[in-house]
Amino acid sequence: MRQRLRALVAVGVLMLAAAGPESAPAAAMTRGCPAGQIFATDNTAIITDPADPALRTRLTRFDHEVRGIIRANGSQPGASTLLNGVFWSRELQQITYERSREFDVDRVGREGLHHIAGVVAKRYHQESVLTFRCLPRTSPQADAVEIQAPGVSAGALHGALVSDPRARDELGGGSVTLDGRLVLVAPLKDLPLARTFTRSLGVDWSRAQVRYGDEEFVA
């Protein structure tokens, strides 16, 4: 599960001054960023068939329940987004799929977000749950990046992973929203690879949006 959720994922960062015009970064997102995000699912099965009925669920009950958990722990739930994940399994040596949700969480700090994610992981028997907190790029706690980019399909993501062994091994995969928006979260150090990978998906890097912050896999 840790590797699959890493695939809500992939990026890192180089200092802009050293980047040069060709490798200029995407537009940084600082406004409208929630205090925290949780990426999670209630699925415990490994799905290798893209036609599996489990990939068509809207996770409606799960959505309501996680919102309740967020409220019960003193925070405020924001938007919830349905995601289709396409990931590379090193153990199986093949592509796997996941239906999940990203939850925005307001009125929460680092410890509170960690606690809520731990409750979700335990309740739904997950190996780990991914969290992300938006932070200023210059923050010493900013160790990860979330990239969002329009115009990406699950099929394109699958094809890119199959054709790029380095990206699938290092980045693990990624997720897309139902309206075709790529969502990737990963350590800062992986930006050069992630940028190349997203461009192979046809992403115009100038239209991609970047959020700097702190990621954590909570068991």
PABADREN-930832 format. One record per residue: residue in three letters; x, y, z of N, C-alpha, C, CB in turn. Coordinates in steps of 0.1 Angstrom, whole numbers, padded with zeros to 4 digits, always signed. Atoms other than C-alpha are relative to their C-alpha. Glycine has a CB too. Example, Ala and Ser with C-alpha at 12.3 -4.5 7.8 and 13.67 -1.06 7.14 Angstrom:
<sites>
Ala+0009-0012+0000+0123-0045+0078+0009+0012+0000-0010+0000+0012
Ser-0009-0011+0000+0137-0011+0071-0008+0011+0008+0004+0005-0014
</sites>
This chain:
<sites>
Met+0008-0012+0000+0000+0000+0000+0009+0013+0000-0009+0000+0012
Arg-0009-0012-0001+0029+0024+0008+0005+0003-0014+0012-0003+0009
Gln-0005-0003+0013+0043+0020-0027-0011+0004-0009+0007-0013-0006
Arg+0011-0004+0008+0009+0023-0043-0005+0014+0003-0012-0010+0002
Leu+0004-0014-0004+0000+0055-0024+0012+0009-0004-0003+0001+0014
Arg-0011-0009+0005+0035+0068-0033-0004+0005-0013+0013-0008+0000
Ala+0005-0003+0013+0018+0070-0066-0011+0010+0000-0004-0011-0007
Leu+0008-0011+0002-0004+0096-0058+0011+0011-0002-0009+0004+0013
Val-0013-0004-0003+0031+0107-0066+0010+0002-0010+0005-0008+0009
Ala-0013+0000+0006+0063+0118-0080+0005+0014-0002+0000-0006-0013
Val-0007-0012+0003+0085+0149-0079+0011+0004+0010-0009+0012+0000
Gly-0011-0004-0008+0114+0167-0063+0004+0014-0005+0011-0009+0000
Val-0003-0014+0004+0132+0200-0067+0014+0004-0001-0007+0009+0010
Leu-0013-0006+0001+0163+0218-0079-0001+0015+0003+0006-0003-0015
Met+0001-0015-0002+0171+0254-0070-0003+0007-0013+0014+0005+0007
Leu+0004-0006+0012+0155+0276-0095+0012+0008-0007-0011+0010+0002
Ala-0011-0008+0006+0186+0297-0100+0009-0009-0008+0008+0007+0011
Ala-0008+0009+0008+0204+0267-0113-0007-0008-0010+0007-0010+0010
Ala+0009+0008+0009+0175+0253-0133+0002+0004-0015-0014+0002+0003
Gly-0001-0004+0014+0179+0274-0165-0014+0001-0006+0009-0010-0008
Pro+0013-0002+0006+0151+0283-0189-0007-0013-0004+0001+0009-0012
Glu+0006+0012+0005+0145+0248-0203-0006-0008+0011+0010-0008-0007
Ser+0005+0008-0011+0140+0233-0169-0008+0009+0010+0011-0007+0007
Ala+0007-0009-0009+0120+0262-0154-0012-0007+0006-0005+0013-0007
Pro+0010+0008-0007+0096+0249-0128-0014+0005-0003+0002+0001+0015
Ala+0014-0003+0002+0058+0249-0129-0003+0011+0010-0009-0012+0002
Ala+0005-0011-0009+0038+0277-0112-0002-0005+0014-0012+0007-0006
Ala+0002+0004-0014+0040+0275-0075-0014+0003+0005+0011+0006+0009
Met+0014-0003-0005+0006+0272-0057+0002+0003+0015-0009-0012-0002
Thr+0000-0003-0014+0005+0290-0024-0013+0004+0006+0010+0012+0002
Arg+0013-0004-0005-0030+0303-0022-0010-0011-0002-0005+0013-0008
Gly+0010+0010+0001-0060+0281-0016+0005-0014+0003-0006+0000-0014
Cys-0006+0013-0004-0038+0253-0003-0006-0004+0014+0015+0000+0000
Pro+0005+0004-0013-0055+0233+0025+0011-0001+0011-0008-0012-0001
Ala-0010+0002-0011-0037+0230+0059+0006-0014-0001-0006+0001+0014
Gly-0006+0013+0001-0033+0193+0052-0009-0008-0010+0000-0008+0013
Gln+0007+0009+0009-0043+0165+0028+0003-0014+0004+0005+0002-0015
Ile-0001+0014-0003-0049+0128+0033-0004-0007-0013-0009-0004+0012
Phe+0003+0008+0012-0047+0103+0004-0002-0014+0006+0012+0000-0010
Ala+0004+0012-0006-0065+0071+0014-0010-0008-0008-0004+0002+0014
Thr+0010+0009+0006-0087+0041+0003-0004-0009+0011+0006-0007-0012
Asp+0005+0011-0009-0107+0014+0021+0003-0013-0007-0015+0002+0003
Asn-0003+0013+0007-0095-0012-0004+0013-0007+0006+0002+0002-0015
Thr-0012+0007-0005-0071-0039+0008+0005-0010-0010-0004-0007+0014
Ala-0004+0010+0010-0069-0060-0023+0010+0006-0010-0012-0005-0008
Ile-0009-0004+0011-0042-0058-0050-0007-0002-0013+0014-0008+0000
Ile+0008+0001+0013-0060-0050-0083+0010+0001-0012-0010+0012+0000
Thr-0008+0000+0012-0042-0059-0115-0008+0001-0013+0009-0012+0000
Asp+0009+0000+0011-0072-0059-0138-0006+0014-0002-0011-0011+0000
Pro+0006-0013+0001-0081-0024-0151-0015+0000-0002+0006+0008-0012
Ala+0015+0002+0001-0117-0037-0157-0006-0004+0013-0003-0009-0011
Asp+0005+0005-0013-0121-0047-0120-0011+0010+0004+0011-0001+0010
Pro+0011-0009-0004-0155-0034-0108+0003+0009+0012-0012-0009+0004
Ala-0003-0008-0012-0139-0021-0076+0006+0013-0005+0011-0007+0008
Leu-0006-0012+0005-0123+0006-0098-0011+0010-0004+0010-0003-0011
Arg+0011-0009+0004-0157+0020-0106-0008+0006+0012-0010-0007-0009
Thr+0006-0005-0012-0168+0026-0070+0003+0015+0002+0004-0008+0012
Arg-0002-0015-0003-0172+0063-0059+0004+0002+0014-0013+0008-0003
Leu-0004-0001-0014-0162+0055-0023-0008+0010+0008+0015+0003+0000
Thr+0009-0009-0007-0192+0074-0011-0001-0002+0015-0014-0001-0006
Arg+0000+0003-0015-0195+0057+0023+0013+0003+0006-0004-0014+0002
Phe-0013-0003-0005-0158+0059+0028+0002+0015+0001+0011-0006-0010
Asp-0001-0015-0001-0160+0097+0020-0007+0005+0012-0006+0006-0013
His+0008-0004-0012-0187+0102+0047+0007-0004+0013-0014-0005-0001
Glu-0007+0005-0012-0168+0081+0072+0012+0008+0004+0002-0015-0001
Val-0012-0007-0002-0135+0098+0068-0002+0015+0004+0009+0000-0012
Arg+0004-0013-0004-0151+0132+0070-0004+0000+0015-0012+0006-0008
Gly+0004+0001-0014-0166+0121+0103+0012-0002+0009-0009-0012+0002
Ile-0012+0001-0008-0132+0110+0116+0007+0013+0001+0009-0011-0007
Ile-0007-0013+0000-0117+0144+0106-0007+0009+0011+0000+0006-0014
Arg+0008-0008-0009-0145+0162+0125+0002-0005+0015-0015+0000-0003
Ala-0001+0006-0013-0143+0138+0155+0013+0003+0007-0002-0015+0000
Asn-0014-0002-0005-0106+0147+0159+0003+0015+0000+0010-0007-0008
Gly-0002-0014-0002-0111+0185+0160+0004+0008-0012+0009+0002+0010
Ser-0004-0007+0012-0104+0194+0124-0012+0002-0009+0011-0007-0007
Gln+0011-0003+0009-0126+0206+0095+0003-0006-0013-0002+0015-0001
Pro-0002+0006+0013-0130+0185+0064-0003+0010-0011-0009-0013-0002
Gly+0003-0008+0011-0128+0203+0031-0004-0008-0012+0013+0008-0004
Ala+0004+0008+0012-0131+0190-0005+0006-0014+0001+0005+0008-0012
Ser-0004+0014+0001-0128+0153-0012+0000-0003-0015-0009-0010+0008
Thr-0001+0003+0015-0116+0142-0047+0003-0015-0003+0012+0009-0006
Leu-0001+0014+0004-0120+0108-0063+0012-0002-0009-0013-0006-0006
Leu-0012+0002+0008-0087+0094-0078+0001-0014-0005+0012+0003+0009
Asn-0003+0013+0006-0078+0066-0101+0015-0001-0001-0006-0001-0015
Gly-0014+0002-0001-0043+0054-0093+0005-0011-0010+0004-0003+0014
Val-0006+0010+0008-0020+0035-0117+0015-0001+0005+0000+0004-0016
Phe-0013+0001-0007+0011+0021-0100+0008-0012-0005-0003-0001+0015
Trp-0008+0012+0003+0040-0002-0106+0004-0007+0013+0013+0005-0007
Ser-0003+0009-0011+0044-0031-0082+0013-0007-0002-0011-0010+0003
Arg-0013+0007+0002+0080-0042-0078-0001-0014+0004+0011+0007+0009
Glu+0002+0014-0004+0069-0073-0060-0006-0009-0011-0009+0000+0013
Leu+0007+0008+0010+0045-0084-0087+0006+0002-0014-0014+0004-0001
Gln-0005-0003+0013+0065-0068-0115-0010+0003-0011+0010-0011-0005
Gln+0010-0004+0009+0034-0054-0131-0008+0012+0005-0010-0012-0002
Ile+0008-0012-0003+0010-0025-0131-0012-0004+0009-0006+0007-0013
Thr+0011+0002-0009-0016-0023-0103-0009+0013+0000+0004-0003+0015
Tyr+0009-0012+0000-0046+0000-0099-0007+0002+0013-0011-0003-0011
Glu+0006-0003-0013-0063+0017-0070-0010+0012-0002+0011+0004+0010
Arg+0009-0011-0001-0094+0038-0065+0001+0006+0014-0015-0005-0002
Ser-0002-0006-0013-0089+0063-0037-0006+0014+0001+0015+0001+0003
Arg+0005-0014-0001-0098+0097-0024+0011+0009+0007-0013+0001+0008
Glu-0009-0010-0006-0078+0128-0015-0010+0009+0008+0008+0008-0010
Phe+0008-0008-0009-0093+0147+0015+0008+0012+0004-0004-0008+0013
Asp-0006-0012-0005-0085+0183+0022-0004+0001+0015-0005+0013-0008
Val+0002-0001-0015-0082+0190+0060+0004+0014+0004+0007-0011+0008
Asp-0003-0013-0005-0085+0224+0075+0000+0000+0016-0011+0010-0005
Arg-0001-0001-0015-0078+0236+0111+0008-0012+0005-0013+0001+0006
Val-0008+0011-0004-0051+0210+0115+0015+0003-0001-0003-0013-0008
Gly-0014-0001+0000-0014+0209+0124+0007-0013-0003+0005+0006+0013
Arg-0008+0012+0004+0014+0184+0118-0005-0012+0009+0014+0002+0002
Glu+0004+0011-0008+0005+0162+0148-0014-0004-0001+0003+0004+0015
Gly+0014+0004+0002-0032+0164+0143-0002-0007-0013-0008+0013+0000
Leu+0002+0007+0013-0029+0154+0106+0006-0014+0002+0008+0007-0011
His-0006+0013-0003-0006+0125+0117-0010-0009+0007+0013+0001+0008
His+0010+0008-0008-0032+0113+0142-0012-0004-0008-0004+0009+0013
Ile+0011+0003+0009-0061+0115+0118+0003-0011-0010-0006+0012-0007
Ala-0004+0011+0010-0042+0095+0092+0002-0013+0006+0013+0005-0007
Gly-0002+0013-0007-0033+0069+0118-0013-0007+0003+0008+0003+0013
Val+0014+0005-0002-0070+0065+0127-0005-0006-0013-0009+0011+0006
Val+0005+0005+0013-0079+0061+0090+0008-0013-0004+0002+0010-0011
Ala-0008+0012+0003-0050+0036+0085-0005-0012+0008+0014+0002+0002
Lys+0004+0011-0009-0061+0015+0115-0014-0005-0003+0001+0004+0014
Arg+0014+0003+0003-0098+0016+0107-0002-0008-0012-0009+0012+0000
Tyr+0002+0007+0013-0095+0005+0071+0011-0009-0004-0001+0011-0011
His-0010+0011+0002-0066-0019+0076+0010+0003-0011-0007-0013-0003
Gln-0010-0004+0010-0041+0001+0055+0014-0001+0005-0003+0014-0005
Glu-0014+0000-0004-0004-0005+0056+0005+0014+0003+0009-0006-0011
Ser-0003-0014-0003+0000+0033+0055-0009+0009-0008+0015+0003-0004
Val+0008-0011+0006-0018+0065+0046+0009+0012-0003-0013+0004+0009
Leu-0009-0012+0003-0001+0094+0028-0007+0013+0004+0002-0001-0015
Thr+0004-0014-0003-0004+0129+0041+0009+0010-0006-0001+0002+0016
Phe-0008-0011+0005+0008+0162+0027-0004+0013+0006-0001+0000-0016
Arg+0003-0013-0006+0010+0196+0044+0007+0011-0009+0005+0001+0014
Cys-0006-0011+0007+0015+0227+0023+0009+0009+0009-0011+0009-0007
Leu-0009-0008-0007+0045+0248+0034+0007+0010-0010+0010-0008+0008
Pro-0008-0008+0008+0065+0277+0021+0012-0007-0006+0005+0013+0007
Arg-0011+0007+0006+0092+0266-0003+0012+0000+0008+0002+0005-0014
Thr-0012-0002-0008+0118+0279+0020+0000-0006+0014+0003+0015+0001
Ser+0001+0006-0013+0106+0261+0050+0009-0012+0002-0015-0005+0003
Pro-0009+0012-0002+0131+0236+0065-0007-0013+0001+0008+0002+0013
Gln+0008+0013+0000+0103+0211+0068-0006-0004-0013-0012+0002+0010
Ala+0005+0004+0014+0094+0212+0031+0009-0010-0006-0001+0013-0008
Asp-0008+0011+0006+0107+0179+0019-0007-0007-0011+0003-0010+0011
Ala+0007+0007+0011+0082+0170-0008-0007+0011-0008-0010-0010+0006
Val+0008-0009+0009+0062+0185-0037-0012-0008-0005+0009+0004-0012
Glu+0012+0005+0007+0027+0179-0050-0001+0007-0013-0013+0002+0009
Ile+0002-0006+0013+0023+0184-0087-0014-0004-0005+0011-0005-0010
Gln+0013+0002+0006-0011+0188-0104+0001+0006-0014-0011+0007+0008
Ala-0001-0004+0014-0014+0190-0142-0012-0005-0008+0013-0005-0006
Pro+0012+0004+0007-0044+0189-0165+0004-0008-0013-0008+0012-0005
Gly-0001+0007+0013-0049+0167-0196+0007-0013+0000+0007+0009-0009
Val-0007+0013-0001-0037+0133-0184-0011-0011+0003+0010+0000+0011
Ser+0009+0011-0002-0057+0100-0187+0007-0011+0007-0006-0004-0013
Ala-0006+0012-0007-0052+0068-0167+0007-0009-0011-0011-0008+0007
Gly-0007+0008+0010-0044+0051-0200+0013+0005-0004-0009+0000-0012
Ala-0013-0007+0003-0017+0076-0208+0010-0003+0011-0001+0015-0003
Leu-0008+0003-0012-0003+0071-0173+0005-0014-0001-0007+0003+0013
His-0003+0014+0001-0003+0033-0178+0011-0001-0010-0012-0008-0003
Gly-0009+0001+0011+0015+0036-0211+0014+0006+0003-0005+0007-0012
Ala-0013-0007-0004+0042+0060-0197+0008-0009+0010-0003+0014+0005
Leu-0006+0008-0010+0049+0037-0168+0006-0013-0007-0009-0004+0011
Val-0005+0012+0007+0053+0006-0191+0012+0003-0008-0011-0005-0009
Ser-0011-0003+0009+0077+0024-0214+0012+0007+0007-0005+0009-0011
Asp-0011-0007-0007+0098+0041-0187+0004-0007+0013-0004+0015+0003
Pro-0004+0008-0012+0115+0016-0163+0005+0008+0011+0010-0010-0004
Arg-0005-0008-0010+0133+0043-0144-0011+0007+0008+0011+0010-0005
Ala+0011-0008-0007+0102+0064-0137-0009-0010+0008-0008+0007-0011
Arg+0009+0009-0008+0081+0034-0126+0007-0005+0012-0005-0012-0009
Asp-0007+0005-0012+0108+0021-0103+0002+0011+0011+0014-0005-0004
Glu-0003-0011-0009+0117+0055-0088-0013+0008+0005+0009+0010-0006
Leu+0012-0008-0004+0083+0073-0088-0012-0009+0004-0004+0009-0012
Gly+0011+0009-0004+0060+0043-0085-0012+0000-0008-0003+0002+0014
Gly+0012-0002+0007+0032+0057-0105-0006+0013+0003-0010-0011+0003
Gly+0007-0013-0003+0006+0084-0101-0015-0002+0000+0003+0010-0011
Ser+0014+0000+0000-0031+0092-0099-0006+0011-0009-0006+0001+0014
Val+0007-0010+0007-0056+0111-0120-0014+0002+0005+0000-0004-0015
Thr+0014-0002-0004-0089+0127-0112-0009-0004-0011-0002+0015+0004
Leu+0010+0005+0010-0121+0118-0131+0000+0010-0012-0014-0001+0006
Asp+0000-0010+0011-0117+0150-0152+0014+0001-0006-0004+0014+0005
Gly-0013+0001+0007-0081+0141-0162+0011+0009+0005-0002+0003-0014
Arg-0011-0008-0006-0059+0160-0138+0009-0009+0008-0006+0011+0010
Leu-0010+0008-0006-0027+0144-0128+0003+0005+0014+0013-0001-0008
Val-0004-0004-0014-0018+0144-0090+0012-0009+0004-0012-0002+0010
Leu-0012+0007-0004+0017+0134-0080+0006+0007+0013+0011+0001-0011
Val-0007-0005-0012+0034+0137-0046+0013-0008+0002-0009-0001+0013
Ala-0012+0008-0002+0070+0128-0039+0011+0009+0006+0005-0005-0014
Pro-0011-0007-0006+0103+0138-0023+0006+0011-0010+0012-0009+0004
Leu-0005-0011+0008+0119+0171-0035+0011-0005-0010+0006+0010+0009
Lys-0011+0005+0008+0149+0152-0049-0003-0006-0013+0008-0009+0008
Asp+0004+0007+0012+0129+0136-0076-0006+0009-0011-0010-0010+0003
Leu+0006-0009+0010+0118+0167-0095+0006-0002-0014+0003+0014+0004
Pro-0004+0001+0014+0141+0163-0126-0006-0012-0007+0015-0002+0000
Leu+0006+0012+0006+0128+0127-0132-0015+0002-0002+0003-0012+0009
Ala+0014-0002+0000+0092+0137-0124-0004+0010-0012-0005+0006+0013
Arg+0003-0010+0011+0094+0167-0148+0001-0007-0014+0010+0012+0001
Thr-0002+0007+0013+0107+0145-0176-0012-0010-0002+0013-0008+0000
Phe+0011+0009+0001+0080+0119-0168-0013+0007-0004-0001-0008+0013
Thr+0012-0007+0003+0052+0144-0168-0001+0005-0015-0003+0011+0010
Arg-0001-0004+0014+0064+0158-0201-0003-0011-0010+0013+0006-0003
Ser+0002+0012+0009+0063+0123-0216-0015-0003-0001+0007-0012+0005
Leu+0014+0002+0000+0026+0123-0207-0007+0011-0008-0006+0000+0015
Gly+0006-0011+0008+0021+0154-0229-0003+0012+0009-0012-0005-0006
Val+0002-0011-0009+0020+0178-0199+0008+0012-0004+0002-0003+0014
Asp-0006-0012+0002+0028+0214-0207+0005+0005+0014-0009+0011-0007
Trp-0005-0003-0013+0051+0221-0177-0004+0014+0005+0015-0001+0000
Ser+0004-0014-0004+0041+0258-0177-0014+0000+0005+0002+0010-0012
Arg+0014+0000-0005+0005+0248-0170-0001-0009+0013-0009-0006-0011
Ala+0001+0008-0013+0014+0224-0141+0001+0009+0012+0012-0010+0000
Gln+0000-0007-0012+0010+0236-0106+0007-0008+0011-0014+0004+0005
Val-0009+0006-0010+0034+0229-0077-0004+0005+0014+0015+0002-0003
Arg+0001-0004-0014+0028+0228-0040+0012-0006+0008-0014-0005+0006
Tyr-0011+0005-0008+0058+0225-0017-0006-0003+0014+0011+0011+0002
Gly+0005+0004-0014+0053+0208+0017+0007-0012+0006-0014-0002-0001
Asp-0006+0011-0008+0059+0179+0040-0009-0012-0003+0001+0003+0015
Glu+0008+0013+0001+0048+0143+0032+0004-0010+0011+0003-0006-0014
Glu-0002+0011-0010+0044+0114+0056-0008-0012-0004-0002+0006+0014
Phe+0008+0012+0001+0033+0078+0053-0002-0004+0014+0008-0011-0008
Val+0004+0003-0014+0014+0071+0085-0006-0014+0000-0010+0010+0005
Ala+0005+0014-0001+0009+0035+0095-0011-0001+0011+0012-0010+0004
</sites>
